[in-house]
């Protein structure tokens, strides 16, 4: 998922004293890398938990509901916590809350209790929400005001990179392993095999917890971030005549439609990534193409250290038996890597071409790709969905500014509503899962993201207009 962007008015604040912010900027970039990595790991966690907890497609989407639901529930409380503790201490608390959520995966794996897994994911999501609210203001003030946009782009790329890497590593850890290990597990009774497989998730989350505690210590003891409270508050955008007589940001139709656009954008981005592995399994692919086999083997070799790191050496993906969850994890990683490429390529494109015209193009392309995937089969259907990651890349940085245009004194209120609309990632995947389980299979479920792209196209064509 794309990271929230700061408004342009942040660049107009009083100049930060001339000093080096390289160290703090590295730390903030690491946070955004962490946001992407933890969030997109859920895409391989979903099919993993579906197997070890014996769930339906619909039940497994509760993973995203628990995680992204925290954005909706914690956005306002996070602001209250930061007001009481300050931003730097708020970051420390957010990291520790995330560490607590990661540690909950140990008892969840030991008991193989889905409810406890969901609790752990909810706590993780709450910690990330607090960090998101705290971290974004710092990015705009860690250096000269003229470089604020560049810093936002840097952390956005870091977020996308973390999001592209974690499904690949997660697939190797959870679905890789040696042939001997797989044979050993397959020979066990079902309950015992599931119990053994449940232990595989403990290593990644114990490692995450240790890293989070270490990072919290660095933020608390070793770095002094700029005092946000000492910097003059952002100047509100000049009230325009359109704001006359309005009493709330919700009185602006283009903002309300923009909230819907953010809701479906996050929902379609998360939904496609979350169900891509299951979508691949439903295609019954017995033989992979040479291109896919080469890609899987290359990425497997490049990241072979992941299996050894978590006790799964030698981590390997067998491409001779057709589509597997491990192969699907590579495609999920490719989907998010497309978003990373789109973000990097999109920066100069957004500077050169009309932003709304680019939004129209990618929304129309997204709808066409998903529709073509539904009508296709085999690997073609999967790669069409993977290409949607490229289309999603510029949506947030274009939709967000369009939605807050002309709000005047209601700009901050409108921004808060847009952030809360990230809850789309909690609701659209379960809708897709319900349709997959009760409405005719995964092919029918993928009609939902196609319709989401159609709504986004409507917003790009008409809904953005300030009335």
C-alpha positions in Angstrom: 0.0 0.0 0.0 1.2 3.6 -0.8 2.3 5.7 2.1 0.3 8.8 3.2 1.7 11.9 1.7 2.1 15.3 3.4 0.3 18.3 2.1 2.1 20.8 0.0 1.8 23.5 2.7 4.2 21.5 4.9 7.0 22.8 2.6 6.1 26.3 3.4 6.8 26.1 7.1 9.7 28.0 8.7 13.0 26.8 7.5 14.7 24.1 9.6 18.1 25.2 11.0 21.0 24.2 8.8 22.3 20.9 10.1 22.6 17.3 9.0 19.5 15.2 9.2 21.0 12.2 7.4 20.9 9.9 10.5 17.3 10.7 11.4 16.3 10.4 7.8 17.8 7.0 7.6 15.8 5.9 10.6 12.6 7.3 9.2 13.2 5.6 5.9 13.7 2.3 7.8 10.3 2.9 9.4 8.6 3.2 6.0 10.4 0.1 4.7 9.1 -1.7 7.8 5.5 -0.5 7.1 5.6 -2.0 3.6 7.3 -5.2 4.7 4.9 -6.0 7.6 1.8 -5.0 5.7 2.5 -7.1 2.6 3.8 -10.2 4.5 0.0 -10.7 5.2 -0.4 -11.7 1.5 1.5 -14.9 2.2 0.3 -15.2 5.7 -3.3 -15.5 4.5 -2.9 -18.7 2.5 -0.6 -20.1 5.2 -3.1 -19.6 7.9 -5.9 -20.9 5.6 -4.0 -24.2 5.6 -2.8 -24.6 9.1 -6.1 -23.4 10.7 -8.3 -25.2 8.0 -10.2 -22.1 6.9 -12.4 -21.2 4.0 -11.3 -18.4 1.6 -13.8 -16.0 3.3 -12.5 -16.9 6.8 -8.9 -16.4 5.8 -9.6 -12.8 4.7 -10.1 -11.9 8.3 -6.3 -11.5 8.3 -6.7 -8.3 6.3 -9.8 -7.3 8.2 -8.0 -7.5 11.6 -4.9 -5.7 10.3 -6.4 -2.8 8.3 -9.4 -2.4 10.6 -6.8 -1.0 13.1 -6.3 2.0 10.8 -9.9 2.9 11.2 -10.1 2.2 14.9 -6.8 3.7 15.9 -6.5 6.8 13.7 -8.2 9.2 16.2 -6.8 7.5 19.4 -3.3 7.7 17.8 -3.7 11.5 17.6 -4.6 11.7 21.2 -1.6 9.5 22.3 0.8 11.7 20.3 -0.7 14.8 21.8 0.1 13.4 25.3 3.5 11.8 24.6 4.9 13.9 21.8 6.0 12.5 18.4 9.3 10.9 19.3 8.0 9.0 22.3 4.9 8.2 20.2 7.2 6.4 17.7 8.8 4.5 20.5 5.4 3.4 21.8 4.3 2.4 18.3 7.4 0.2 17.8 6.8 -1.5 21.2 3.1 -2.1 20.4 4.2 -3.7 17.2 6.7 -5.8 19.0 4.0 -7.0 21.4 1.9 -8.0 18.4 4.8 -9.9 16.8 5.4 -11.8 20.1 1.7 -12.9 20.2 2.5 -15.0 17.1 4.4 -17.4 19.4 1.4 -18.5 21.5 -0.8 -18.3 18.4 1.5 -20.8 16.6 1.8 -23.0 19.6 -2.0 -23.3 20.0 -2.8 -23.0 16.3 -5.7 -20.6 17.3 -6.9 -18.4 14.5 -8.4 -15.9 16.9 -5.1 -15.4 18.6 -3.4 -14.9 15.2 -6.1 -12.2 14.5 -5.4 -10.5 17.8 -1.7 -10.4 17.0 -2.4 -8.9 13.6 -4.7 -6.3 15.2 -2.0 -5.2 17.7 0.5 -5.0 14.9 -1.9 -2.9 12.9 -2.5 -0.6 15.9 1.2 -0.1 16.3 1.7 0.7 12.6 -1.2 3.2 12.7 0.5 5.1 15.6 3.8 5.1 13.7 2.2 6.3 10.5 0.5 9.2 12.3 3.8 10.1 14.0 6.3 9.5 11.2 4.8 11.4 8.3 5.2 14.9 9.9 8.9 14.3 10.5 9.5 13.5 6.8 8.5 17.0 5.8 10.7 18.7 8.4 13.9 16.6 8.3 15.8 19.1 6.2 15.2 22.2 4.0 11.6 22.8 3.0 12.5 22.8 -0.7 13.4 19.1 -0.4 10.2 17.9 1.3 8.7 16.4 -1.8 11.9 14.5 -2.5 12.0 13.1 1.0 8.4 12.0 0.7 9.3 10.2 -2.5 12.3 8.5 -0.9 10.3 7.0 2.0 7.5 6.0 -0.5 10.0 4.0 -2.5 11.4 2.5 0.7 7.8 1.5 1.6 7.3 -0.1 -1.8 10.6 -1.9 -1.7 9.8 -3.4 1.7 6.4 -4.4 0.4 7.9 -6.2 -2.6 10.6 -8.0 -0.7 8.6 -9.4 2.3 6.2 -11.7 0.3 9.2 -13.2 -1.5 11.1 -13.9 1.8 7.8 -15.0 3.5 7.1 -17.5 0.7 10.5 -19.0 1.0 10.2 -19.3 4.8 6.6 -20.5 5.0 6.3 -22.5 1.7 9.9 -23.3 0.9 12.1 -25.9 2.6 14.0 -28.9 1.4 12.4 -31.8 -0.4 13.3 -34.1 2.6 11.5 -31.7 5.0 8.3 -31.6 2.9 8.3 -35.4 2.5 8.7 -35.8 6.3 5.8 -33.4 7.0 3.6 -35.1 4.4 4.1 -38.4 6.1 2.7 -37.1 9.5 -0.9 -37.4 10.5 -2.9 -34.2 9.6 -3.1 -32.7 13.1 0.6 -33.3 13.7 1.6 -32.0 10.3 -0.4 -28.8 10.8 1.1 -28.3 14.2 4.6 -28.6 12.8 3.9 -26.2 10.0 2.4 -23.7 12.4 5.9 -23.4 14.0 7.3 -22.0 10.8 5.8 -18.6 11.4 7.5 -18.1 14.8 10.9 -17.4 13.5 10.0 -14.4 11.3 7.9 -12.8 14.0 10.4 -13.4 16.8 13.0 -11.8 14.6 10.7 -8.9 13.8 10.0 -8.4 17.6 13.7 -8.3 18.4 14.3 -5.8 15.6 11.4 -3.6 16.7 12.7 -3.5 20.3 16.2 -2.6 19.1 14.8 0.2 16.8 12.7 1.5 19.7 15.9 1.7 21.8 17.6 3.6 19.1 14.8 6.1 18.8 14.6 6.5 22.6 18.3 6.6 23.5 20.4 7.4 20.5 18.7 10.0 18.4 17.1 13.4 18.9 14.5 14.1 16.3 13.4 17.7 15.5 10.8 19.0 18.0 7.7 19.2 15.8 5.9 21.2 18.5 8.5 24.0 18.2 7.8 24.4 14.4 4.9 26.7 13.5 1.8 24.8 12.6 1.1 24.4 8.9 -0.6 27.4 7.3 -4.1 26.4 6.3 -4.7 26.6 2.6 -6.4 29.9 1.8 -10.1 29.6 2.0 -11.7 29.7 -1.4 -15.2 31.0 -2.2 -16.4 27.4 -2.5 -15.9 27.0 1.2 -18.4 29.7 2.1 -21.3 28.5 4.2 -19.7 25.0 4.7 -19.5 23.7 8.3 -17.6 20.4 7.7 -15.3 18.8 5.2 -18.0 16.3 4.4 -20.0 19.2 2.9 -17.7 19.0 -0.1 -19.0 16.3 -2.6 -15.6 15.9 -4.3 -14.1 15.0 -0.9 -16.8 12.5 -0.1 -16.3 10.9 -3.5 -12.5 11.1 -2.8 -13.0 9.2 0.5 -14.7 6.5 -1.6 -11.9 6.5 -4.1 -9.2 6.0 -1.4 -11.4 3.3 0.2 -11.7 1.3 -3.1 -8.1 2.0 -4.1 -6.7 0.5 -0.9 -9.2 -2.3 -1.0 -8.4 -3.3 -4.6 -4.7 -3.1 -4.0 -4.8 -5.2 -0.9 -7.5 -7.6 -2.3 -5.6 -8.4 -5.4 -2.4 -9.1 -3.5 -4.1 -11.1 -0.8 -6.0 -13.5 -3.1 -3.4 -13.8 -5.8 -2.0 -17.1 -4.5 -5.5 -18.6 -4.1 -6.4 -17.3 -7.5 -3.4 -19.1 -8.9 -4.3 -22.4 -7.2 -7.8 -22.2 -8.7 -6.2 -22.1 -12.2 -4.9 -25.7 -11.9 -1.6 -24.9 -13.6 0.2 -28.2 -14.0 3.2 -26.8 -16.0 4.8 -23.4 -15.6 6.0 -21.5 -18.6 9.8 -21.1 -19.1 9.6 -17.4 -18.2 7.9 -18.1 -14.9 10.3 -21.0 -14.0 13.3 -18.8 -14.7 11.9 -16.0 -12.7 11.1 -18.2 -9.7 14.5 -19.9 -9.8 16.4 -16.6 -10.1 14.6 -15.0 -7.2 14.9 -18.2 -5.2 18.7 -18.2 -5.7 18.9 -14.4 -5.0 17.1 -14.7 -1.7 18.2 -18.2 -0.6 19.6 -16.7 2.6 16.1 -16.3 3.9 15.4 -20.0 4.5 18.7 -20.5 6.3 18.1 -17.4 8.4 14.9 -19.0 9.8 16.0 -22.6 10.0 14.6 -23.7 6.7 17.8 -24.4 4.8 18.0 -25.2 2.0 15.0 -23.0 1.0 13.9 -24.2 -2.5 11.0 -23.9 -4.8 10.2 -26.8 -7.0 9.0 -25.4 -10.4 8.5 -28.8 -12.0 5.2 -29.6 -10.3 3.3 -26.5 -11.6 1.8 -23.8 -9.5 2.4 -24.0 -5.8 2.0 -21.5 -2.9 5.8 -20.8 -3.1 5.5 -19.9 -6.8 2.5 -17.8 -5.9 4.5 -15.9 -3.3 7.0 -15.0 -6.1 4.1 -13.6 -8.2 2.8 -11.6 -5.2 6.3 -10.2 -4.8 6.3 -9.3 -8.5 2.9 -7.6 -8.0 4.3 -5.3 -5.3 7.5 -4.9 -7.2 5.4 -3.5 -10.1 4.1 -0.9 -7.6 7.7 0.0 -6.7 8.6 0.4 -10.4 5.5 2.4 -11.0 6.3 4.7 -8.1 9.9 5.4 -9.4 8.8 5.9 -13.0 5.7 7.8 -12.0 7.7 10.6 -10.3 9.0 12.2 -13.5 5.7 11.3 -15.4 3.7 13.2 -12.8 6.0 16.2 -13.2 5.6 16.2 -17.0 2.0 15.2 -17.8 -1.4 16.3 -16.3 -1.9 14.2 -13.2 -5.6 13.6 -13.7 -5.0 12.3 -17.3 -2.5 9.8 -15.9 -5.0 8.7 -13.3 -7.6 8.2 -16.0 -5.2 6.0 -18.0 -4.1 3.7 -15.1 -7.7 3.3 -13.8 -8.9 2.3 -17.3 -6.0 0.0 -17.7 -6.6 -1.6 -14.3 -10.2 -2.3 -15.1 -9.2 -3.8 -18.5 -6.5 -6.0 -17.0 -8.8 -7.5 -14.3 -11.6 -8.0 -16.8 -9.2 -9.7 -19.2 -7.9 -11.9 -16.3 -11.4 -13.1 -15.5 -11.9 -14.1 -19.1 -8.5 -15.8 -19.3 -7.1 -18.8 -17.7 -3.7 -20.3 -16.5 -0.7 -18.1 -16.1 -2.1 -15.5 -18.4 -4.8 -14.7 -15.9 -2.2 -14.4 -13.1 0.2 -12.2 -14.9 -2.6 -9.8 -15.9 -3.3 -9.3 -12.2 0.4 -8.9 -11.5 0.5 -6.0 -14.0 -2.2 -4.2 -11.9 0.5 -3.5 -9.3 2.1 -1.1 -11.9 -1.3 0.6 -12.4 -1.8 1.2 -8.7 1.4 3.0 -8.1 0.4 6.6 -8.8 -3.2 6.4 -7.5 -2.7 7.6 -4.0 -0.4 10.6 -4.8 -3.0 11.8 -7.4 -6.3 11.0 -5.6 -5.2 12.5 -2.3 -4.5 16.1 -3.6 -7.6 16.1 -5.8 -9.8 15.1 -2.9 -8.5 18.0 -0.6 -8.5 20.7 -3.3 -10.5 23.8 -2.3 -11.2 22.6 1.3 -9.6 25.7 2.8 -9.9 25.6 6.6 -11.3 22.1 6.4 -8.1 20.7 4.8 -6.8 18.9 7.9 -10.2 17.4 8.7 -10.6 16.2 5.1 -7.1 14.6 5.3 -8.1 12.7 8.4 -11.1 11.2 6.7 -9.0 10.2 3.8 -6.5 8.4 6.1 -9.4 6.6 7.8 -10.6 5.4 4.4 -7.6 3.0 4.4 -10.1 0.7 6.1 -11.0 -0.3 2.6 -8.2 -2.8 2.9 -10.1 -4.4 5.8 -13.4 -4.7 4.0 -13.0 -5.4 0.3 -10.8 -8.6 0.7 -13.4 -10.2 2.9 -16.1 -9.3 0.4 -14.0 -11.0 -2.3 -13.4 -14.0 0.0 -17.2 -14.3 0.7 -17.9 -14.3 -3.0 -15.2 -16.9 -3.6 -16.6 -19.1 -0.9 -20.4 -18.6 -1.4 -20.8 -16.9 -4.7 -19.2 -19.0 -7.4 -15.5 -19.1 -6.9 -12.5 -16.8 -7.2 -13.2 -15.8 -10.8 -16.5 -14.3 -9.6 -14.7 -12.7 -6.6 -12.4 -10.8 -9.0 -15.4 -8.9 -10.4 -15.1 -6.8 -7.2 -11.7 -5.2 -8.0 -12.9 -4.7 -11.6 -15.8 -2.6 -10.3 -13.5 -0.8 -8.0 -11.3 0.3 -10.9 -14.5 1.5 -12.7 -15.4 3.7 -9.7 -11.8 5.0 -9.7 -12.2 5.8 -13.4 -15.4 7.7 -12.6 -13.6 9.7 -9.9 -10.8 10.6 -12.3 -13.3 11.7 -15.0 -16.0 13.5 -13.0 -16.0 12.8 -9.3 -12.9 15.0 -8.6 -14.6 18.2 -9.7 -14.9 20.9 -7.0 -18.6 21.9 -6.8 
